[in-house]
Amino acid sequence: MSKAQDSKRSAIRSYAVGYGLALVLTGLAFATVHWRLFDRGAIWPVVLALGLVQGLVHFRCFLHISLRRSARDDLLLILFTTLIIILMASGTLVILRNLHMRMM
């Protein structure tokens, strides 16, 4: 086999594994909420943890982001983007909570 076919097979295998893991993690999150597999206080942390693991699966299997030196710049860019999104979302939640408290 040629190197092109090997790399194509490797990419398809990576996508298939990522797709399978994404389906399993999504199913676990839905099952956790639907069937209340954990007590009420533990559902949110479990779903959040499953979402974070699914994000890592997407980074590794679909975006092919790894911790090698050649991919560190991509990883830093993604982490910085994630930080900005978290700051924007948390700032929005703080403002909405403040407005809610003022209206009550």
All heavy atoms as an XYZ file, in Angstrom:
821
protein
N       0.832     -1.180      0.000
C       0.000      0.000      0.000
C       0.873      1.240      0.000
O       1.958      1.261      0.559
C      -0.872      0.018      1.244
C      -2.112     -0.780      1.111
S      -3.260     -0.195      2.318
C      -3.973     -1.731      2.757
N       0.323      2.287     -0.548
C       1.073      3.528     -0.594
C       0.812      4.341      0.673
O      -0.103      4.054      1.450
C       0.665      4.336     -1.827
O      -0.677      4.760     -1.690
N       1.626      5.362      0.858
C       1.472      6.209      2.038
C       0.160      6.982      1.990
O      -0.437      7.258      3.024
C       2.642      7.180      2.134
C       3.839      6.608      2.787
C       4.823      7.706      3.094
C       5.877      7.162      4.012
N       6.764      8.206      4.481
N      -0.282      7.349      0.794
C      -1.537      8.091      0.664
C      -2.713      7.254      1.146
O      -3.608      7.757      1.842
C      -1.747      8.522     -0.781
N      -2.723      5.975      0.793
C      -3.809      5.102      1.238
C      -3.752      4.871      2.747
O      -4.786      4.810      3.409
C      -3.756      3.766      0.504
C      -4.191      3.852     -0.939
C      -4.084      2.521     -1.637
O      -3.339      1.643     -1.207
N      -4.818      2.371     -2.727
N      -2.546      4.742      3.279
C      -2.406      4.561      4.728
C      -2.895      5.786      5.481
O      -3.576      5.655      6.511
C      -0.947      4.271      5.088
C      -0.529      2.866      4.701
O      -1.423      2.018      4.501
O       0.694      2.627      4.613
N      -2.538      6.968      5.012
C      -2.977      8.180      5.699
C      -4.484      8.363      5.565
O      -5.147      8.833      6.499
C      -2.239      9.407      5.167
O      -2.610      9.660      3.828
N      -5.038      7.968      4.412
C      -6.489      8.057      4.231
C      -7.210      7.087      5.168
O      -8.208      7.444      5.788
C      -6.847      7.759      2.781
C      -8.281      8.027      2.446
C      -8.535      7.855      0.968
C      -9.978      8.167      0.644
N     -10.252      8.032     -0.783
N      -6.683      5.874      5.291
C      -7.267      4.901      6.220
C      -7.165      5.379      7.659
O      -8.090      5.201      8.451
C      -6.558      3.562      6.084
C      -7.197      2.680      5.114
C      -6.777      1.260      5.300
N      -7.372      0.535      4.194
C      -6.862     -0.512      3.646
N      -5.744     -1.019      4.098
N      -7.466     -1.101      2.643
N      -6.037      5.956      8.003
C      -5.853      6.469      9.356
C      -6.842      7.593      9.652
O      -7.411      7.658     10.747
C      -4.420      6.964      9.526
O      -4.245      7.553     10.775
N      -7.054      8.479      8.690
C      -8.009      9.574      8.886
C      -9.429      9.045      9.024
O     -10.188      9.483      9.904
C      -7.914     10.556      7.726
N      -9.793      8.080      8.180
C     -11.144      7.511      8.260
C     -11.336      6.781      9.587
O     -12.394      6.884     10.212
C     -11.405      6.584      7.049
C     -11.529      7.423      5.776
C     -12.656      5.751      7.265
C     -11.625      6.618      4.515
N     -10.312      6.070     10.038
C     -10.391      5.385     11.332
C     -10.554      6.397     12.463
O     -11.356      6.197     13.381
C      -9.144      4.545     11.559
C      -9.238      3.659     12.771
C      -8.012      2.780     12.984
N      -7.553      2.145     11.766
C      -6.328      2.299     11.259
N      -5.448      3.055     11.869
N      -5.975      1.680     10.156
N      -9.820      7.513     12.387
C      -9.929      8.548     13.405
C     -11.330      9.149     13.426
O     -11.916      9.356     14.493
C      -8.896      9.647     13.143
O      -9.077     10.729     14.010
N     -11.896      9.418     12.239
C     -13.254      9.951     12.175
C     -14.275      8.946     12.702
O     -15.222      9.328     13.398
C     -13.609     10.338     10.739
C     -12.867     11.542     10.235
C     -12.306     11.542      8.967
C     -12.720     12.685     11.009
C     -11.616     12.642      8.490
C     -12.030     13.779     10.551
C     -11.486     13.759      9.286
O     -10.812     14.844      8.828
N     -14.105      7.674     12.387
C     -15.051      6.653     12.848
C     -15.002      6.504     14.373
O     -16.048      6.420     15.030
C     -14.755      5.319     12.178
N     -13.804      6.486     14.925
C     -13.664      6.393     16.383
C     -14.259      7.634     17.046
O     -14.978      7.541     18.043
C     -12.183      6.205     16.774
C     -11.976      6.409     18.261
C     -11.699      4.828     16.359
N     -13.968      8.804     16.495
C     -14.515     10.039     17.042
C     -16.022     10.072     16.974
O     -16.694     10.495     17.919
N     -16.590      9.622     15.858
C     -18.044      9.585     15.709
C     -18.669      8.631     16.728
O     -19.664      8.965     17.370
C     -18.408      9.171     14.286
C     -19.888      9.186     14.009
C     -20.596     10.380     13.974
C     -20.572      8.001     13.789
C     -21.948     10.387     13.722
C     -21.918      7.993     13.536
C     -22.612      9.197     13.489
O     -23.959      9.191     13.242
N     -18.067      7.467     16.885
C     -18.577      6.507     17.866
C     -18.509      7.047     19.292
O     -19.470      6.928     20.052
N     -17.373      7.636     19.646
C     -17.234      8.204     20.989
C     -18.203      9.359     21.214
O     -18.782      9.500     22.296
C     -15.797      8.661     21.220
C     -14.767      7.564     21.441
C     -13.362      8.151     21.495
C     -15.063      6.801     22.719
N     -18.394     10.195     20.188
C     -19.335     11.313     20.317
C     -20.753     10.803     20.526
O     -21.505     11.347     21.352
C     -19.257     12.213     19.088
N     -21.135      9.755     19.793
C     -22.469      9.182     19.980
C     -22.642      8.601     21.383
O     -23.672      8.807     22.026
C     -22.726      8.093     18.941
C     -23.110      8.555     17.553
C     -23.262      7.356     16.621
C     -24.381      9.361     17.571
N     -21.639      7.888     21.853
C     -21.719      7.281     23.190
C     -21.793      8.359     24.260
O     -22.627      8.273     25.185
C     -20.510      6.339     23.426
C     -20.406      5.945     24.889
C     -20.621      5.111     22.548
N     -20.963      9.383     24.152
C     -20.967     10.447     25.166
C     -22.275     11.230     25.147
O     -22.809     11.597     26.200
C     -19.774     11.369     24.953
C     -18.419     10.749     25.280
C     -17.295     11.632     24.768
C     -18.289     10.509     26.767
N     -22.817     11.489     23.958
C     -24.105     12.175     23.869
C     -25.208     11.306     24.455
O     -26.074     11.798     25.196
C     -24.418     12.529     22.405
O     -23.375     13.345     21.895
C     -25.740     13.261     22.278
N     -25.187     10.017     24.146
C     -26.177      9.102     24.710
C     -26.099      9.026     26.226
O     -27.122      8.980     26.904
N     -24.877      9.016     26.745
C     -24.711      8.996     28.201
C     -25.268     10.263     28.848
O     -25.902     10.203     29.910
C     -23.237      8.839     28.569
C     -22.658      7.442     28.412
C     -21.153      7.471     28.659
C     -23.325      6.494     29.387
N     -25.042     11.411     28.219
C     -25.564     12.662     28.772
C     -27.094     12.659     28.767
O     -27.731     13.039     29.765
C     -25.024     13.849     27.985
N     -27.689     12.232     27.658
C     -29.149     12.167     27.602
C     -29.697     11.141     28.593
O     -30.711     11.392     29.250
C     -29.616     11.835     26.187
C     -29.708     13.032     25.300
C     -28.766     13.248     24.322
C     -30.732     13.958     25.450
C     -28.827     14.355     23.495
C     -30.810     15.068     24.633
C     -29.863     15.266     23.654
N     -29.055     10.000     28.715
C     -29.511      8.977     29.655
C     -29.398      9.458     31.097
O     -30.261      9.169     31.920
C     -28.702      7.700     29.457
N     -28.333     10.197     31.386
C     -28.151     10.725     32.739
C     -29.300     11.639     33.133
O     -29.804     11.580     34.250
C     -26.824     11.491     32.833
O     -25.755     10.598     32.526
C     -26.606     12.086     34.200
N     -29.735     12.463     32.201
C     -30.823     13.394     32.507
C     -32.182     12.694     32.453
O     -33.015     12.897     33.333
C     -30.785     14.585     31.516
C     -31.994     15.481     31.699
C     -29.499     15.374     31.700
N     -32.396     11.866     31.441
C     -33.716     11.259     31.257
C     -34.045     10.245     32.350
O     -35.156     10.247     32.884
C     -33.785     10.604     29.878
C     -35.118     10.010     29.566
N     -36.234     10.790     29.356
C     -35.530      8.721     29.461
C     -37.268     10.000     29.120
N     -36.860      8.734     29.170
N     -33.124      9.371     32.656
C     -33.391      8.324     33.635
C     -32.884      8.657     35.034
O     -32.938      7.811     35.919
C     -32.788      7.000     33.168
C     -33.535      6.421     32.019
C     -34.868      6.225     31.924
C     -32.978      5.966     30.794
N     -35.186      5.678     30.713
C     -34.043      5.506     29.998
C     -31.687      5.914     30.285
C     -33.857      5.002     28.735
C     -31.506      5.398     29.019
C     -32.573      4.954     28.257
N     -32.366      9.875     35.210
C     -31.861     10.327     36.523
C     -30.947      9.280     37.149
O     -31.202      8.741     38.227
C     -33.007     10.661     37.453
C     -33.855     11.791     36.930
C     -34.787     12.304     37.991
N     -35.738     13.239     37.431
C     -35.535     14.539     37.322
N     -34.403     15.052     37.730
N     -36.458     15.314     36.816
N     -29.869      8.985     36.440
C     -28.918      7.975     36.897
C     -28.169      8.412     38.147
O     -27.620      7.582     38.866
C     -27.929      7.644     35.778
C     -28.544      7.051     34.508
C     -27.476      6.851     33.450
C     -29.243      5.747     34.816
N     -28.121      9.718     38.386
C     -27.467     10.265     39.582
C     -28.481     11.117     40.323
O     -29.540     11.461     39.802
C     -26.254     11.114     39.182
C     -25.203     10.341     38.438
C     -25.167     10.348     37.053
C     -24.257      9.604     39.117
C     -24.203      9.641     36.362
C     -23.298      8.887     38.442
C     -23.268      8.903     37.061
N     -28.152     11.478     41.569
C     -29.066     12.342     42.304
C     -29.090     13.735     41.665
O     -28.256     14.092     40.843
C     -28.701     12.400     43.789
C     -27.314     12.949     44.034
O     -26.528     12.985     43.079
O     -27.019     13.341     45.172
N     -30.062     14.519     42.056
C     -30.326     15.803     41.402
C     -29.128     16.744     41.416
O     -28.881     17.452     40.447
C     -31.530     16.454     42.070
C     -32.048     17.650     41.352
C     -33.328     18.135     42.029
N     -33.845     19.283     41.367
C     -34.799     19.266     40.456
N     -35.321     18.117     40.110
N     -35.230     20.371     39.911
N     -28.367     16.762     42.467
C     -27.218     17.664     42.562
C     -26.024     17.234     41.725
O     -25.165     18.052     41.403
N     -25.973     15.968     41.357
C     -24.812     15.474     40.611
C     -25.046     15.422     39.106
O     -24.113     15.144     38.350
C     -24.444     14.082     41.114
N     -26.271     15.690     38.665
C     -26.546     15.595     37.229
C     -25.776     16.660     36.456
O     -25.162     16.362     35.424
C     -28.063     15.687     36.961
C     -28.726     14.397     37.420
C     -28.352     15.929     35.489
C     -30.227     14.387     37.270
N     -25.793     17.897     36.920
C     -25.104     18.977     36.197
C     -23.607     18.735     36.076
O     -23.047     18.898     34.979
C     -25.381     20.335     36.847
C     -26.743     20.846     36.515
C     -27.819     20.909     37.338
C     -27.191     21.333     35.248
N     -28.897     21.397     36.668
C     -28.540     21.681     35.387
C     -26.573     21.511     34.017
C     -29.291     22.198     34.345
C     -27.325     22.030     32.976
C     -28.653     22.364     33.142
N     -22.908     18.385     37.154
C     -21.470     18.117     36.992
C     -21.173     16.938     36.063
O     -20.199     16.980     35.303
C     -20.986     17.823     38.415
C     -21.984     18.452     39.302
C     -23.277     18.401     38.571
N     -22.012     15.915     36.086
C     -21.788     14.762     35.208
C     -21.973     15.162     33.744
O     -21.157     14.815     32.885
C     -22.728     13.589     35.595
C     -22.723     12.510     34.536
C     -22.328     13.022     36.937
N     -23.035     15.910     33.464
C     -23.275     16.353     32.087
C     -22.164     17.294     31.639
O     -21.696     17.227     30.495
C     -24.670     16.998     31.962
C     -24.862     17.670     30.613
C     -25.759     15.952     32.179
N     -21.703     18.175     32.509
C     -20.602     19.075     32.174
C     -19.327     18.286     31.888
O     -18.620     18.572     30.917
C     -20.359     20.073     33.314
C     -19.223     21.053     33.107
C     -19.532     21.999     31.954
C     -18.953     21.827     34.371
N     -19.037     17.293     32.711
C     -17.844     16.470     32.490
C     -17.941     15.705     31.171
O     -16.963     15.620     30.414
C     -17.649     15.499     33.657
N     -19.120     15.159     30.868
C     -19.303     14.458     29.598
C     -19.133     15.416     28.417
O     -18.567     15.050     27.383
C     -20.675     13.783     29.550
C     -20.851     12.558     30.434
C     -22.315     12.137     30.476
C     -19.972     11.421     29.977
N     -19.605     16.652     28.573
C     -19.430     17.647     27.518
C     -17.966     18.013     27.307
O     -17.517     18.176     26.168
N     -17.221     18.128     28.395
C     -15.790     18.435     28.267
C     -15.030     17.289     27.609
O     -14.161     17.519     26.757
C     -15.196     18.749     29.640
C     -15.624     20.070     30.264
C     -15.087     20.191     31.684
C     -15.168     21.234     29.420
N     -15.368     16.068     27.988
C     -14.728     14.912     27.357
C     -15.081     14.861     25.874
O     -14.225     14.587     25.029
C     -15.130     13.604     28.073
C     -14.673     12.384     27.296
C     -14.562     13.578     29.480
N     -16.332     15.184     25.545
C     -16.723     15.190     24.144
C     -15.982     16.288     23.375
O     -15.600     16.094     22.218
C     -18.224     15.371     24.006
C     -18.713     15.180     22.593
C     -20.206     15.044     22.512
O     -20.916     15.227     23.488
N     -20.695     14.725     21.340
N     -15.753     17.425     24.006
C     -14.952     18.461     23.358
C     -13.538     17.987     23.075
O     -12.981     18.263     21.996
N     -12.951     17.275     24.020
C     -11.610     16.731     23.799
C     -11.602     15.694     22.669
O     -10.658     15.638     21.878
C     -11.081     16.106     25.094
C     -10.798     17.082     26.235
C     -10.424     16.325     27.500
C      -9.723     18.057     25.843
N     -12.663     14.893     22.597
C     -12.771     13.918     21.504
C     -12.838     14.648     20.164
O     -12.183     14.253     19.197
C     -14.005     13.003     21.706
C     -14.335     12.223     20.448
C     -13.772     12.062     22.867
N     -13.595     15.719     20.105
C     -13.689     16.489     18.863
C     -12.345     17.100     18.490
O     -11.967     17.093     17.309
C     -14.738     17.589     18.987
C     -16.140     17.089     18.929
N     -16.732     16.653     17.775
C     -17.071     16.941     19.896
C     -17.966     16.269     18.021
N     -18.191     16.421     19.308
N     -11.642     17.642     19.478
C     -10.325     18.216     19.187
C      -9.377     17.165     18.635
O      -8.654     17.406     17.684
C      -9.705     18.828     20.447
C     -10.274     20.170     20.803
C     -10.354     20.553     22.126
C     -10.709     21.048     19.834
C     -10.862     21.788     22.471
C     -11.221     22.271     20.171
C     -11.303     22.651     21.493
N      -9.381     15.991     19.236
C      -8.403     14.967     18.844
C      -8.796     14.247     17.561
O      -7.975     14.064     16.672
C      -8.245     13.955     19.996
C      -7.263     12.871     19.722
C      -5.857     13.444     19.620
N      -4.940     12.421     19.214
C      -4.340     12.379     18.032
N      -4.545     13.319     17.156
N      -3.518     11.414     17.753
N     -10.046     13.830     17.472
C     -10.449     12.975     16.352
C     -10.856     13.744     15.100
O     -10.619     13.277     13.994
C     -11.594     12.065     16.780
S     -11.128     10.891     18.055
N     -11.476     14.893     15.255
C     -11.969     15.619     14.090
C     -11.059     16.772     13.686
O     -10.848     17.020     12.508
C     -13.392     16.130     14.337
C     -14.374     15.034     14.594
C     -15.072     14.979     15.777
C     -14.590     14.047     13.655
C     -15.981     13.977     16.019
C     -15.495     13.026     13.887
C     -16.190     12.990     15.072
N     -10.550     17.507     14.657
C      -9.666     18.624     14.346
C      -8.197     18.224     14.304
O      -7.347     19.013     13.915
C      -9.858     19.749     15.368
C     -11.251     20.371     15.380
C     -11.347     21.385     16.511
C     -11.561     21.014     14.056
N      -7.897     16.997     14.744
C      -6.535     16.451     14.755
C      -5.564     17.364     15.513
O      -4.440     17.593     15.082
C      -6.036     16.207     13.328
C      -6.929     15.295     12.553
N      -7.035     13.954     12.845
C      -7.769     15.523     11.516
C      -7.904     13.402     12.014
N      -8.368     14.329     11.193
N      -6.009     17.866     16.650
C      -5.165     18.680     17.526
C      -4.502     17.733     18.521
O      -5.161     16.985     19.226
C      -5.996     19.734     18.286
C      -6.748     20.637     17.320
C      -5.118     20.535     19.222
C      -5.881     21.520     16.483
N      -3.202     17.763     18.584
C      -2.478     16.912     19.522
C      -1.516     17.789     20.315
O      -1.452     18.996     20.142
C      -1.727     15.813     18.778
O      -0.738     16.377     17.957
N      -0.753     17.164     21.193
C       0.188     17.921     22.021
C       1.603     17.920     21.456
O       2.540     18.261     22.159
C       0.175     17.354     23.439
C      -1.149     17.504     24.184
C      -1.069     16.858     25.547
C      -1.535     18.958     24.312
N       1.752     17.537     20.204
C       3.080     17.592     19.588
C       3.488     19.040     19.372
O       2.661     19.939     19.327
C       3.065     16.853     18.247
C       2.958     15.343     18.418
C       2.930     14.682     17.100
N       1.561     14.953     16.587
C       1.211     14.881     15.321
N       2.085     14.572     14.414
N      -0.024     15.118     14.961
N       4.760     19.277     19.225
C       5.259     20.640     19.058
C       4.668     21.345     17.839
O       4.430     22.535     17.857
C       6.777     20.635     18.953
C       7.460     20.300     20.236
C       8.577     21.318     20.464
N       9.294     20.975     21.664
C       9.121     21.617     22.794
N       8.264     22.590     22.851
N       9.795     21.273     23.860
N       4.430     20.605     16.761
C       3.917     21.232     15.546
C       2.477     21.707     15.712
O       2.041     22.601     15.003
C       4.004     20.254     14.374
O       3.215     19.114     14.644
N       1.726     21.139     16.637
C       0.324     21.506     16.821
C       0.107     22.401     18.037
O      -1.028     22.724     18.349
C      -0.517     20.251     16.948
N       1.152     22.818     18.701
C       0.983     23.646     19.906
C       0.369     25.001     19.590
O      -0.425     25.520     20.367
C       2.329     23.836     20.611
C       2.839     22.574     21.260
C       2.768     22.671     22.768
N       3.026     21.381     23.363
C       4.190     21.016     23.854
N       5.207     21.840     23.830
N       4.324     19.827     24.390
N       0.723     25.584     18.456
C       0.148     26.884     18.105
C      -1.358     26.772     17.915
O      -2.113     27.643     18.362
C       0.792     27.432     16.837
C       2.245     27.810     17.038
O       2.633     28.053     18.200
O       2.976     27.855     16.042
N      -1.811     25.707     17.262
C      -3.246     25.498     17.078
C      -3.931     25.308     18.426
O      -5.013     25.845     18.660
C      -3.511     24.280     16.201
C      -3.016     24.460     14.784
O      -2.891     25.619     14.355
O      -2.747     23.444     14.126
N      -3.305     24.547     19.300
C      -3.880     24.303     20.617
C      -3.972     25.598     21.421
O      -4.989     25.865     22.066
C      -3.052     23.266     21.372
C      -3.565     22.863     22.748
C      -4.933     22.209     22.634
C      -2.586     21.930     23.422
N      -2.945     26.420     21.379
C      -2.984     27.699     22.093
C      -4.062     28.613     21.542
O      -4.747     29.315     22.295
C      -1.619     28.376     22.025
C      -0.523     27.742     22.873
C       0.808     28.438     22.621
C      -0.878     27.811     24.337
N      -4.243     28.614     20.231
C      -5.290     29.418     19.624
C      -6.671     28.951     20.081
O      -7.531     29.775     20.423
C      -5.190     29.352     18.096
C      -6.229     30.126     17.322
C      -6.070     31.617     17.577
C      -6.102     29.824     15.853
N      -6.875     27.648     20.136
C      -8.163     27.113     20.581
C      -8.391     27.413     22.058
O      -9.494     27.784     22.471
C      -8.242     25.604     20.284
C      -8.363     25.392     18.780
C      -9.399     24.955     21.017
C      -8.241     23.966     18.346
N      -7.365     27.277     22.876
C      -7.512     27.583     24.308
C      -7.808     29.062     24.540
O      -8.620     29.413     25.393
C      -6.261     27.151     25.060
C      -6.044     25.653     25.183
C      -4.701     25.366     25.852
C      -7.169     25.008     25.953
N      -7.167     29.940     23.785
C      -7.431     31.368     23.924
C      -8.861     31.690     23.487
O      -9.556     32.472     24.148
C      -6.428     32.187     23.096
C      -6.641     33.659     23.195
C      -6.360     34.337     24.363
C      -7.142     34.365     22.117
C      -6.562     35.698     24.467
C      -7.346     35.720     22.206
C      -7.062     36.386     23.380
N      -9.301     31.089     22.405
C     -10.677     31.296     21.950
C     -11.663     30.802     22.989
O     -12.682     31.454     23.262
C     -10.901     30.569     20.613
O      -9.938     31.033     19.664
C     -12.296     30.800     20.082
N     -11.374     29.657     23.597
C     -12.235     29.125     24.653
C     -12.285     30.076     25.845
O     -13.357     30.305     26.420
C     -11.733     27.739     25.083
O     -11.679     26.893     23.941
C     -12.628     27.128     26.129
N     -11.146     30.636     26.211
C     -11.111     31.595     27.319
C     -11.973     32.816     27.019
O     -12.742     33.270     27.883
C      -9.662     32.022     27.589
C      -9.472     33.126     28.628
C      -9.821     32.609     30.009
C      -8.062     33.653     28.585
N     -11.886     33.349     25.814
C     -12.683     34.518     25.452
C     -14.171     34.182     25.489
O     -14.986     34.968     25.996
C     -12.266     35.034     24.052
C     -10.825     35.523     24.067
C     -13.203     36.129     23.562
C     -10.561     36.668     25.016
N     -14.553     33.015     24.987
C     -15.965     32.621     24.998
C     -16.469     32.449     26.429
O     -17.580     32.871     26.767
C     -16.166     31.336     24.172
C     -15.973     31.650     22.692
C     -17.539     30.720     24.424
C     -15.945     30.438     21.806
N     -15.650     31.851     27.285
C     -16.043     31.684     28.691
C     -16.209     33.037     29.371
O     -17.165     33.260     30.121
C     -15.025     30.804     29.437
C     -15.163     29.351     28.989
C     -15.196     30.905     30.947
C     -14.078     28.441     29.509
N     -15.293     33.959     29.113
C     -15.409     35.296     29.697
C     -16.668     36.010     29.221
O     -17.367     36.660     30.013
C     -14.170     36.118     29.367
C     -12.893     35.750     30.110
C     -11.711     36.546     29.572
C     -13.057     35.996     31.595
N     -16.971     35.896     27.942
C     -18.172     36.553     27.416
C     -19.438     35.936     27.993
O     -20.369     36.648     28.388
C     -18.183     36.473     25.892
C     -17.141     37.353     25.236
S     -17.058     37.148     23.455
C     -18.688     37.639     22.965
N     -19.500     34.610     28.059
C     -20.692     33.943     28.580
C     -20.874     34.216     30.070
O     -21.985     34.508     30.522
C     -20.603     32.446     28.324
N     -19.789     34.157     30.837
C     -19.920     34.414     32.270
C     -20.268     35.879     32.535
O     -21.051     36.176     33.441
C     -18.648     34.004     33.007
O     -17.545     34.773     32.547
N     -19.716     36.789     31.761
C     -20.083     38.200     31.913
C     -21.549     38.431     31.600
O     -22.235     39.201     32.290
N     -22.059     37.771     30.588
C     -23.474     37.886     30.254
C     -24.340     37.345     31.380
O     -25.358     37.951     31.739
C     -23.770     37.128     28.948
O     -22.958     37.671     27.904
C     -25.234     37.229     28.567
N     -23.943     36.214     31.959
C     -24.716     35.649     33.065
C     -24.699     36.562     34.290
O     -25.711     36.712     34.978
C     -24.187     34.264     33.419
C     -24.458     33.176     32.384
C     -23.773     31.879     32.792
C     -25.945     32.971     32.195
N     -23.570     37.203     34.567
C     -23.495     38.140     35.689
C     -24.425     39.319     35.460
O     -25.164     39.742     36.360
C     -22.033     38.609     35.897
C     -21.961     39.801     36.817
C     -21.197     37.469     36.448
N     -24.434     39.843     34.254
C     -25.308     40.983     33.950
C     -26.773     40.578     34.050
O     -27.593     41.306     34.639
C     -24.978     41.536     32.552
C     -23.617     42.220     32.586
C     -26.050     42.502     32.071
C     -23.082     42.590     31.225
N     -27.130     39.408     33.513
C     -28.519     38.969     33.595
C     -28.949     38.710     35.029
O     -30.077     39.020     35.423
C     -28.710     37.711     32.747
C     -28.693     37.924     31.239
C     -28.751     36.587     30.512
C     -29.831     38.810     30.805
N     -28.065     38.152     35.837
C     -28.403     37.924     37.245
C     -28.588     39.249     37.984
O     -29.497     39.401     38.791
C     -27.321     37.084     37.908
C     -27.627     36.767     39.350
C     -26.649     35.774     39.905
N     -26.771     35.645     41.329
C     -27.626     34.817     41.931
N     -28.400     34.051     41.219
N     -27.679     34.754     43.242
N     -27.724     40.204     37.692
C     -27.836     41.519     38.308
C     -29.159     42.174     37.917
O     -29.853     42.745     38.769
C     -26.655     42.390     37.886
C     -26.599     43.690     38.656
O     -27.407     43.944     39.534
N     -25.640     44.509     38.301
N     -29.533     42.095     36.645
C     -30.813     42.667     36.210
C     -31.974     41.938     36.868
O     -32.979     42.571     37.261
C     -30.926     42.582     34.691
C     -30.033     43.533     33.904
C     -30.134     43.238     32.432
C     -30.420     44.982     34.190
N     -31.876     40.648     37.009
C     -32.951     39.879     37.658
C     -33.099     40.288     39.125
O     -34.218     40.450     39.625
C     -32.654     38.382     37.554
C     -33.670     37.528     38.248
N     -34.928     37.344     37.746
C     -33.603     36.816     39.402
C     -35.619     36.564     38.555
N     -34.819     36.231     39.559
N     -31.984     40.462     39.806
C     -32.033     40.855     41.217
C     -32.629     42.258     41.378
O     -33.330     42.541     42.337
C     -30.640     40.797     41.846
C     -30.052     39.394     41.900
S     -31.060     38.244     42.804
C     -30.801     38.813     44.456
N     -32.354     43.146     40.438
C     -32.894     44.502     40.526
C     -34.384     44.545     40.257
O     -35.080     45.429     40.755
C     -32.180     45.420     39.530
C     -30.773     45.748     39.937
C     -30.125     46.609     38.881
N     -28.751     46.853     39.212
C     -28.205     48.051     39.251
N     -28.950     49.101     38.970
N     -26.956     48.197     39.558
N     -34.870     43.610     39.449
C     -36.299     43.618     39.124
C     -37.138     42.945     40.205
O     -38.354     43.134     40.254
C     -36.543     42.929     37.787
C     -35.993     43.717     36.622
S     -36.410     42.991     35.050
C     -38.140     43.353     34.962
N     -36.534     42.142     41.059
C     -37.294     41.454     42.093
C     -37.466     42.289     43.311
O     -37.076     43.164     43.732
C     -36.640     40.139     42.467
C     -36.709     39.125     41.389
S     -38.416     38.699     41.110
C     -38.373     38.176     39.445
